[in-house]
Amino acid sequence: MGMEHRITAVAPTAAANLRQEEWMRESRFGRWFLGTEVWRRYVLADALDKLAAKAGHRAPDDAHILDIGCGQGTAAALLDEHFRPRRITGIDIDAELIALGRAQAAAQPPPTTELVLVTASATDIPLADGSIDLVLCHQLLHHMVAQREALAEMHRVLRPGGLLLMAESCRRFIESSLVRTLFRHPQEAQQDAVGFLDLVRAAGFKLAEDDIITESPWWSLPDLGLRR
């Protein structure tokens, strides 16, 4: 597992405490990039395709989905496509991104799935215990120092038997020179795949080896996959 750059995992729930979150805001370039088609298609959509396939029949019908660290809510349409939930709640600590997402949603045709975007911290989720069927945590934890607290909150709001779908970039990619130049991350918080998996299990999630994918997608390679 030493060569992986990204980890994608599906974990059923199995509690938790919370403390204050430490969060590093993304660079101006990074905030722009999260709104591009490159991000949506090659990073977010690719991860959700794999997560949905892993979830398979375990994904609940008519679910209430939490998209934690949702940014401007780009994942909502993809979540609707894969899971047909009754409701998607997106939370993000960045109020500007939430405002942008609300404006974009208002300009779209009315969705068949109820979408709620809320400014909130991942370490203090404003939802009741056991009120969520499925949590999407996509590329969030490597922005945070308080990773244990965030995972504890995800575990708290998930109902028994609910699913956590998580995709993360690992330390080797985050600490590469290009990423450190263009994006901002708390370097002391970075993990390898084993570190992320240990955190997920420590939060109370049941995680089998078959639930895990480790890979090095082309965008994570130093040469962007151009050299064979």
DOKEVO-155770 format. One record per residue (C-alpha): residue number from 0; x, z, y. Coordinates in Angstrom, 1 decimal, m for minus. Layout:
<node><num>NUM</num><east>X</east><up>Z</up><north>Y</north></node>
...
***
This chain:
<node><num>0</num><east>0.0</east><up>0.0</up><north>0.0</north></node>
<node><num>1</num><east>3.0</east><up>m0.1</up><north>2.3</north></node>
<node><num>2</num><east>2.4</east><up>m3.5</up><north>3.8</north></node>
<node><num>3</num><east>m1.2</east><up>m3.1</up><north>4.8</north></node>
<node><num>4</num><east>m2.3</east><up>m3.5</up><north>8.5</north></node>
<node><num>5</num><east>m6.0</east><up>m2.8</up><north>8.1</north></node>
<node><num>6</num><east>m8.1</east><up>m0.6</up><north>5.9</north></node>
<node><num>7</num><east>m11.8</east><up>m1.3</up><north>5.2</north></node>
<node><num>8</num><east>m13.7</east><up>1.4</up><north>3.4</north></node>
<node><num>9</num><east>m17.3</east><up>2.2</up><north>2.3</north></node>
<node><num>10</num><east>m17.9</east><up>5.9</up><north>1.7</north></node>
<node><num>11</num><east>m21.0</east><up>7.8</up><north>0.7</north></node>
<node><num>12</num><east>m21.6</east><up>11.2</up><north>2.3</north></node>
<node><num>13</num><east>m20.7</east><up>14.4</up><north>0.4</north></node>
<node><num>14</num><east>m19.3</east><up>19.5</up><north>6.6</north></node>
<node><num>15</num><east>m18.0</east><up>19.8</up><north>9.5</north></node>
<node><num>16</num><east>m16.9</east><up>21.3</up><north>12.8</north></node>
<node><num>17</num><east>m16.1</east><up>19.7</up><north>16.2</north></node>
<node><num>18</num><east>m13.7</east><up>20.3</up><north>19.0</north></node>
<node><num>19</num><east>m12.9</east><up>18.5</up><north>22.2</north></node>
<node><num>20</num><east>m12.1</east><up>14.8</up><north>21.9</north></node>
<node><num>21</num><east>m8.9</east><up>13.2</up><north>23.3</north></node>
<node><num>22</num><east>m9.5</east><up>9.5</up><north>24.0</north></node>
<node><num>23</num><east>m7.3</east><up>6.8</up><north>25.5</north></node>
<node><num>24</num><east>m9.1</east><up>4.1</up><north>27.4</north></node>
<node><num>25</num><east>m8.3</east><up>0.5</up><north>26.4</north></node>
<node><num>26</num><east>m6.2</east><up>m1.7</up><north>28.7</north></node>
<node><num>27</num><east>m7.8</east><up>m4.2</up><north>31.0</north></node>
<node><num>28</num><east>m6.7</east><up>m7.0</up><north>28.6</north></node>
<node><num>29</num><east>m8.1</east><up>m5.1</up><north>25.7</north></node>
<node><num>30</num><east>m11.5</east><up>m4.5</up><north>27.3</north></node>
<node><num>31</num><east>m11.7</east><up>m8.2</up><north>28.1</north></node>
<node><num>32</num><east>m10.7</east><up>m9.2</up><north>24.6</north></node>
<node><num>33</num><east>m13.5</east><up>m7.1</up><north>23.0</north></node>
<node><num>34</num><east>m16.0</east><up>m9.5</up><north>24.7</north></node>
<node><num>35</num><east>m14.4</east><up>m12.7</up><north>23.3</north></node>
<node><num>36</num><east>m15.5</east><up>m14.9</up><north>20.5</north></node>
<node><num>37</num><east>m12.1</east><up>m14.5</up><north>18.9</north></node>
<node><num>38</num><east>m12.8</east><up>m10.7</up><north>18.5</north></node>
<node><num>39</num><east>m16.4</east><up>m11.2</up><north>17.4</north></node>
<node><num>40</num><east>m15.7</east><up>m13.9</up><north>14.8</north></node>
<node><num>41</num><east>m12.2</east><up>m13.2</up><north>13.4</north></node>
<node><num>42</num><east>m12.1</east><up>m9.4</up><north>13.6</north></node>
<node><num>43</num><east>m15.6</east><up>m7.9</up><north>13.8</north></node>
<node><num>44</num><east>m17.6</east><up>m10.4</up><north>11.8</north></node>
<node><num>45</num><east>m14.9</east><up>m10.7</up><north>9.1</north></node>
<node><num>46</num><east>m14.8</east><up>m6.9</up><north>8.7</north></node>
<node><num>47</num><east>m18.6</east><up>m6.6</up><north>8.5</north></node>
<node><num>48</num><east>m18.8</east><up>m9.4</up><north>5.9</north></node>
<node><num>49</num><east>m16.5</east><up>m7.4</up><north>3.7</north></node>
<node><num>50</num><east>m18.1</east><up>m4.1</up><north>4.4</north></node>
<node><num>51</num><east>m21.6</east><up>m5.4</up><north>3.6</north></node>
<node><num>52</num><east>m20.3</east><up>m6.9</up><north>0.4</north></node>
<node><num>53</num><east>m18.8</east><up>m3.6</up><north>m0.6</north></node>
<node><num>54</num><east>m21.9</east><up>m1.7</up><north>0.3</north></node>
<node><num>55</num><east>m24.0</east><up>m4.0</up><north>m1.8</north></node>
<node><num>56</num><east>m27.2</east><up>m2.5</up><north>m3.3</north></node>
<node><num>57</num><east>m26.2</east><up>0.9</up><north>m1.8</north></node>
<node><num>58</num><east>m27.1</east><up>m0.2</up><north>1.7</north></node>
<node><num>59</num><east>m30.5</east><up>1.3</up><north>2.5</north></node>
<node><num>60</num><east>m33.6</east><up>m0.7</up><north>3.4</north></node>
<node><num>61</num><east>m35.2</east><up>m0.2</up><north>6.8</north></node>
<node><num>62</num><east>m32.3</east><up>1.9</up><north>7.9</north></node>
<node><num>63</num><east>m31.4</east><up>3.7</up><north>11.1</north></node>
<node><num>64</num><east>m27.8</east><up>2.5</up><north>11.8</north></node>
<node><num>65</num><east>m25.3</east><up>4.3</up><north>14.1</north></node>
<node><num>66</num><east>m22.6</east><up>2.0</up><north>15.5</north></node>
<node><num>67</num><east>m20.0</east><up>4.6</up><north>16.7</north></node>
<node><num>68</num><east>m17.6</east><up>3.3</up><north>19.4</north></node>
<node><num>69</num><east>m19.9</east><up>0.3</up><north>19.8</north></node>
<node><num>70</num><east>m18.3</east><up>m1.0</up><north>23.1</north></node>
<node><num>71</num><east>m20.8</east><up>m3.4</up><north>24.5</north></node>
<node><num>72</num><east>m22.8</east><up>m3.6</up><north>21.4</north></node>
<node><num>73</num><east>m21.4</east><up>m6.8</up><north>20.0</north></node>
<node><num>74</num><east>m21.9</east><up>m5.6</up><north>16.4</north></node>
<node><num>75</num><east>m25.7</east><up>m5.2</up><north>16.8</north></node>
<node><num>76</num><east>m26.5</east><up>m8.8</up><north>15.9</north></node>
<node><num>77</num><east>m24.2</east><up>m8.8</up><north>12.9</north></node>
<node><num>78</num><east>m25.6</east><up>m5.5</up><north>11.7</north></node>
<node><num>79</num><east>m29.1</east><up>m6.9</up><north>12.0</north></node>
<node><num>80</num><east>m28.1</east><up>m10.0</up><north>10.1</north></node>
<node><num>81</num><east>m26.5</east><up>m8.1</up><north>7.2</north></node>
<node><num>82</num><east>m28.8</east><up>m5.1</up><north>6.9</north></node>
<node><num>83</num><east>m32.2</east><up>m5.8</up><north>8.7</north></node>
<node><num>84</num><east>m32.4</east><up>m2.2</up><north>9.9</north></node>
<node><num>85</num><east>m35.4</east><up>m0.7</up><north>11.8</north></node>
<node><num>86</num><east>m33.1</east><up>0.7</up><north>14.5</north></node>
<node><num>87</num><east>m29.5</east><up>0.5</up><north>15.7</north></node>
<node><num>88</num><east>m28.1</east><up>3.2</up><north>17.9</north></node>
<node><num>89</num><east>m24.8</east><up>2.4</up><north>19.5</north></node>
<node><num>90</num><east>m22.7</east><up>5.1</up><north>21.2</north></node>
<node><num>91</num><east>m19.5</east><up>4.7</up><north>23.2</north></node>
<node><num>92</num><east>m17.6</east><up>7.0</up><north>25.5</north></node>
<node><num>93</num><east>m16.9</east><up>4.2</up><north>28.0</north></node>
<node><num>94</num><east>m20.0</east><up>4.1</up><north>30.3</north></node>
<node><num>95</num><east>m18.9</east><up>0.7</up><north>31.7</north></node>
<node><num>96</num><east>m19.0</east><up>m1.0</up><north>28.3</north></node>
<node><num>97</num><east>m22.4</east><up>0.6</up><north>27.6</north></node>
<node><num>98</num><east>m23.8</east><up>m0.7</up><north>30.9</north></node>
<node><num>99</num><east>m22.4</east><up>m4.2</up><north>30.1</north></node>
<node><num>100</num><east>m24.0</east><up>m4.1</up><north>26.7</north></node>
<node><num>101</num><east>m27.4</east><up>m3.0</up><north>28.1</north></node>
<node><num>102</num><east>m27.3</east><up>m5.9</up><north>30.6</north></node>
<node><num>103</num><east>m26.4</east><up>m8.4</up><north>27.9</north></node>
<node><num>104</num><east>m29.2</east><up>m7.1</up><north>25.7</north></node>
<node><num>105</num><east>m31.7</east><up>m7.3</up><north>28.5</north></node>
<node><num>106</num><east>m30.8</east><up>m11.0</up><north>29.0</north></node>
<node><num>107</num><east>m31.3</east><up>m11.9</up><north>25.3</north></node>
<node><num>108</num><east>m34.7</east><up>m12.7</up><north>23.6</north></node>
<node><num>109</num><east>m36.4</east><up>m9.5</up><north>22.4</north></node>
<node><num>110</num><east>m34.7</east><up>m8.4</up><north>19.1</north></node>
<node><num>111</num><east>m36.6</east><up>m7.7</up><north>16.0</north></node>
<node><num>112</num><east>m34.5</east><up>m4.5</up><north>15.5</north></node>
<node><num>113</num><east>m34.8</east><up>m1.7</up><north>18.1</north></node>
<node><num>114</num><east>m31.4</east><up>m1.3</up><north>19.9</north></node>
<node><num>115</num><east>m30.4</east><up>1.8</up><north>21.8</north></node>
<node><num>116</num><east>m27.0</east><up>2.0</up><north>23.6</north></node>
<node><num>117</num><east>m25.9</east><up>5.5</up><north>24.7</north></node>
<node><num>118</num><east>m22.9</east><up>6.8</up><north>26.5</north></node>
<node><num>119</num><east>m21.6</east><up>9.6</up><north>24.3</north></node>
<node><num>120</num><east>m18.5</east><up>11.0</up><north>22.6</north></node>
<node><num>121</num><east>m17.7</east><up>10.4</up><north>19.0</north></node>
<node><num>122</num><east>m17.0</east><up>14.2</up><north>18.7</north></node>
<node><num>123</num><east>m20.4</east><up>15.2</up><north>20.1</north></node>
<node><num>124</num><east>m23.0</east><up>12.7</up><north>18.8</north></node>
<node><num>125</num><east>m26.4</east><up>13.3</up><north>20.4</north></node>
<node><num>126</num><east>m28.3</east><up>12.9</up><north>17.1</north></node>
<node><num>127</num><east>m29.8</east><up>15.3</up><north>14.7</north></node>
<node><num>128</num><east>m28.3</east><up>16.3</up><north>11.4</north></node>
<node><num>129</num><east>m29.1</east><up>13.9</up><north>8.6</north></node>
<node><num>130</num><east>m30.9</east><up>11.4</up><north>10.9</north></node>
<node><num>131</num><east>m28.8</east><up>8.3</up><north>10.2</north></node>
<node><num>132</num><east>m28.8</east><up>6.1</up><north>7.1</north></node>
<node><num>133</num><east>m25.6</east><up>4.2</up><north>7.8</north></node>
<node><num>134</num><east>m22.7</east><up>4.6</up><north>10.1</north></node>
<node><num>135</num><east>m20.4</east><up>1.7</up><north>11.3</north></node>
<node><num>136</num><east>m17.0</east><up>3.0</up><north>12.5</north></node>
<node><num>137</num><east>m15.1</east><up>m0.2</up><north>13.3</north></node>
<node><num>138</num><east>m11.6</east><up>0.1</up><north>14.9</north></node>
<node><num>139</num><east>m12.4</east><up>3.4</up><north>16.6</north></node>
<node><num>140</num><east>m10.3</east><up>6.1</up><north>15.1</north></node>
<node><num>141</num><east>m6.9</east><up>4.7</up><north>16.2</north></node>
<node><num>142</num><east>m8.0</east><up>5.1</up><north>19.8</north></node>
<node><num>143</num><east>m8.6</east><up>8.9</up><north>19.3</north></node>
<node><num>144</num><east>m6.5</east><up>12.0</up><north>18.7</north></node>
<node><num>145</num><east>m9.6</east><up>13.9</up><north>17.5</north></node>
<node><num>146</num><east>m10.1</east><up>11.9</up><north>14.4</north></node>
<node><num>147</num><east>m11.1</east><up>14.8</up><north>12.2</north></node>
<node><num>148</num><east>m13.7</east><up>15.9</up><north>14.6</north></node>
<node><num>149</num><east>m15.2</east><up>12.4</up><north>14.9</north></node>
<node><num>150</num><east>m15.4</east><up>12.0</up><north>11.1</north></node>
<node><num>151</num><east>m17.0</east><up>15.5</up><north>10.9</north></node>
<node><num>152</num><east>m19.7</east><up>14.4</up><north>13.3</north></node>
<node><num>153</num><east>m20.3</east><up>11.2</up><north>11.4</north></node>
<node><num>154</num><east>m20.7</east><up>13.2</up><north>8.2</north></node>
<node><num>155</num><east>m23.1</east><up>15.6</up><north>10.0</north></node>
<node><num>156</num><east>m25.5</east><up>12.9</up><north>11.3</north></node>
<node><num>157</num><east>m25.6</east><up>11.0</up><north>8.0</north></node>
<node><num>158</num><east>m28.3</east><up>11.8</up><north>5.5</north></node>
<node><num>159</num><east>m27.4</east><up>12.8</up><north>2.0</north></node>
<node><num>160</num><east>m26.5</east><up>9.6</up><north>0.2</north></node>
<node><num>161</num><east>m26.0</east><up>7.7</up><north>3.5</north></node>
<node><num>162</num><east>m23.0</east><up>5.3</up><north>3.9</north></node>
<node><num>163</num><east>m20.0</east><up>5.3</up><north>6.2</north></node>
<node><num>164</num><east>m18.6</east><up>1.8</up><north>6.7</north></node>
<node><num>165</num><east>m15.2</east><up>2.0</up><north>8.3</north></node>
<node><num>166</num><east>m12.6</east><up>m0.5</up><north>9.2</north></node>
<node><num>167</num><east>m9.3</east><up>0.5</up><north>10.8</north></node>
<node><num>168</num><east>m6.0</east><up>m0.9</up><north>11.9</north></node>
<node><num>169</num><east>m3.0</east><up>1.0</up><north>10.5</north></node>
<node><num>170</num><east>0.1</east><up>2.3</up><north>12.1</north></node>
<node><num>171</num><east>2.4</east><up>m0.6</up><north>11.4</north></node>
<node><num>172</num><east>0.1</east><up>m3.0</up><north>13.3</north></node>
<node><num>173</num><east>m0.7</east><up>m0.7</up><north>16.2</north></node>
<node><num>174</num><east>3.0</east><up>0.0</up><north>16.7</north></node>
<node><num>175</num><east>4.0</east><up>m3.6</up><north>16.7</north></node>
<node><num>176</num><east>5.6</east><up>m4.8</up><north>20.0</north></node>
<node><num>177</num><east>2.8</east><up>m7.3</up><north>20.9</north></node>
<node><num>178</num><east>0.0</east><up>m4.7</up><north>20.4</north></node>
<node><num>179</num><east>1.9</east><up>m2.1</up><north>22.3</north></node>
<node><num>180</num><east>2.3</east><up>m4.5</up><north>25.2</north></node>
<node><num>181</num><east>m1.3</east><up>m5.7</up><north>25.4</north></node>
<node><num>182</num><east>m3.4</east><up>m2.7</up><north>24.3</north></node>
<node><num>183</num><east>m3.4</east><up>1.1</up><north>24.7</north></node>
<node><num>184</num><east>m3.5</east><up>3.6</up><north>21.9</north></node>
<node><num>185</num><east>m2.4</east><up>7.2</up><north>21.5</north></node>
<node><num>186</num><east>0.8</east><up>6.7</up><north>19.4</north></node>
<node><num>187</num><east>0.8</east><up>10.2</up><north>18.0</north></node>
<node><num>188</num><east>m2.6</east><up>9.6</up><north>16.4</north></node>
<node><num>189</num><east>m1.7</east><up>6.5</up><north>14.3</north></node>
<node><num>190</num><east>m2.1</east><up>6.6</up><north>10.6</north></node>
<node><num>191</num><east>m1.2</east><up>4.5</up><north>7.6</north></node>
<node><num>192</num><east>m3.9</east><up>3.7</up><north>5.0</north></node>
<node><num>193</num><east>m3.3</east><up>6.8</up><north>3.0</north></node>
<node><num>194</num><east>m3.6</east><up>8.9</up><north>6.1</north></node>
<node><num>195</num><east>m7.0</east><up>7.4</up><north>7.1</north></node>
<node><num>196</num><east>m8.3</east><up>7.8</up><north>3.5</north></node>
<node><num>197</num><east>m7.2</east><up>11.4</up><north>3.4</north></node>
<node><num>198</num><east>m9.1</east><up>12.1</up><north>6.7</north></node>
<node><num>199</num><east>m12.2</east><up>10.4</up><north>5.3</north></node>
<node><num>200</num><east>m12.1</east><up>12.5</up><north>2.1</north></node>
<node><num>201</num><east>m11.3</east><up>15.7</up><north>4.0</north></node>
<node><num>202</num><east>m14.5</east><up>15.2</up><north>6.1</north></node>
<node><num>203</num><east>m16.6</east><up>15.4</up><north>3.0</north></node>
<node><num>204</num><east>m17.1</east><up>11.8</up><north>2.1</north></node>
<node><num>205</num><east>m16.9</east><up>10.6</up><north>m1.5</north></node>
<node><num>206</num><east>m14.6</east><up>7.7</up><north>m1.7</north></node>
<node><num>207</num><east>m13.8</east><up>5.7</up><north>m4.9</north></node>
<node><num>208</num><east>m10.8</east><up>3.4</up><north>m5.2</north></node>
<node><num>209</num><east>m13.3</east><up>0.5</up><north>m5.6</north></node>
<node><num>210</num><east>m14.7</east><up>1.2</up><north>m2.2</north></node>
<node><num>211</num><east>m11.4</east><up>0.4</up><north>m0.5</north></node>
<node><num>212</num><east>m9.8</east><up>m2.8</up><north>0.7</north></node>
<node><num>213</num><east>m6.3</east><up>m3.0</up><north>2.2</north></node>
<node><num>214</num><east>m5.2</east><up>m6.3</up><north>3.7</north></node>
<node><num>215</num><east>m3.1</east><up>m8.0</up><north>6.3</north></node>
<node><num>216</num><east>m5.4</east><up>m10.5</up><north>8.1</north></node>
<node><num>217</num><east>m3.7</east><up>m13.4</up><north>9.9</north></node>
<node><num>218</num><east>m4.2</east><up>m11.8</up><north>13.3</north></node>
<node><num>219</num><east>m2.2</east><up>m8.7</up><north>12.2</north></node>
<node><num>220</num><east>0.9</east><up>m10.7</up><north>11.2</north></node>
<node><num>221</num><east>3.9</east><up>m11.0</up><north>13.5</north></node>
<node><num>222</num><east>3.7</east><up>m14.8</up><north>13.4</north></node>
<node><num>223</num><east>m0.1</east><up>m14.8</up><north>13.4</north></node>
<node><num>224</num><east>0.0</east><up>m16.4</up><north>9.9</north></node>
<node><num>225</num><east>1.8</east><up>m19.5</up><north>11.0</north></node>
<node><num>226</num><east>4.8</east><up>m19.1</up><north>8.7</north></node>
<node><num>227</num><east>4.1</east><up>m19.5</up><north>5.0</north></node>
***
